[in-house]
Amino acid sequence: MPHEPHVVSAIVRRRLAVQRLTSAPLDSAADVVRLLLGVQSQERDHALWSLAMRTRGATFASVRDELDSGAFVRTHILRQTWHFVPAQDLRWLQRLTSPRVEPKELAYVRKYVPAERDLDRALHLLGEAVAGDNPLTRKEIGQVFGSGGLPGSGPAVGHLLLVAELRNLVCGGPIRGKEHTYGLVDELVPPAPERTRDEALAELATRFFTGHGPAALKDLTRWATLTVADAKRAVAAAGDALEQLDVDGTPHWFGPAAVAPEAATRREDALLFPVYDEAVLTYPTVGFTPVDRAPVLPGLEQWWGWLVVDAARVGLWKRTVHRDRVTVETRLAPRLGRGHLARIDAAVARLGAFHSLPAVHLTA
């Protein structure tokens, strides 16, 4: 049974405020990552825009500087994909969630490195190569593996690195040019107190629902690769840190201290969501409702994201960064009013400011 439109709108508006997309922006990209705990960053430069959308005037250069400084790190965590995660939360979050992620990844690794001893040797070689504050690119690490008689190119290198990340051996280091680097967790990430499993589950549930709520148990299990039993245990362990509301009989949780939807203070701009934005992918059942005849692309045509105004999906957008400008193409629902179009133009201009370039808006 479909959810009532007014219920969906209320839920989505609350989420937008909680994630600081319509309420008071946060001061830094690191603040955003702390709020959300994990931010999918499969496409790094698009994810930098996701962070900037929730901040007070951050630019591509300033967000990248924060990443390079180690204020937050980029690594494979929560699922078999990249995420930004606060440096201080990396160890406990990886220890809690990787036991369910790693077996899925090992199924790929065994295609290239069947023997456990060879996997152990790869991790040893990797640790030695990047030790001494010596972050390396994937290509450079491949050369290390190849010199050691292991696969040194192609998917094998990526899968070996992913296991090393899940085991808290390496994580993302400073970007070199446009290349991602890998360094030792023990050198890049400050020590943090140990947590018991129940403490970690309570922290996970509290942080997820405070930064993403209202959200359902199904949203948490997908986001953190948890079993339903562990997700329920996490919510129970969070206790009074969370409050519950029902959406057509399905419990949703949120942090009572989070920003309320009535605190919306940024209504002038549309929202240009990248494909993998946390506000888009986190909620498989209750998400943005399209306005009448909003365009939808078959499948996931690369890099076309959702364009949202007033909590409704009104179109699609795609950006191309040139040396002297940013071009933003949009495909919009028919008969949008002048107010909508002006807010979309304002969002396009904000994206240009993020890249410190003029923006050109092209409509299909």
Secondary structure as UniProt FT lines:
FT   HELIX           5..18
FT   TURN            19..20
FT   HELIX           29..36
FT   STRAND          39..40
FT   HELIX           44..53
FT   HELIX           60..69
FT   STRAND          72..76
FT   STRAND          82..86
FT   HELIX           87..89
FT   HELIX           90..112
FT   HELIX           116..130
FT   TURN            131..133
FT   STRAND          136..137
FT   HELIX           138..147
FT   TURN            148..149
FT   HELIX           155..166
FT   TURN            167..168
FT   STRAND          170..172
FT   TURN            177..178
FT   STRAND          181..184
FT   HELIX           185..188
FT   HELIX           197..212
FT   STRAND          215..216
FT   HELIX           217..224
FT   HELIX           228..238
FT   HELIX           239..241
FT   STRAND          243..247
FT   TURN            248..249
FT   STRAND          250..254
FT   TURN            256..257
FT   HELIX           261..263
FT   STRAND          271..272
FT   TURN            275..276
FT   HELIX           278..281
FT   STRAND          289..290
FT   TURN            292..293
FT   TURN            302..303
FT   STRAND          305..309
FT   TURN            310..311
FT   STRAND          312..321
FT   STRAND          326..332
FT   TURN            334..335
FT   HELIX           338..354
FT   TURN            355..356
FT   STRAND          359..363
//
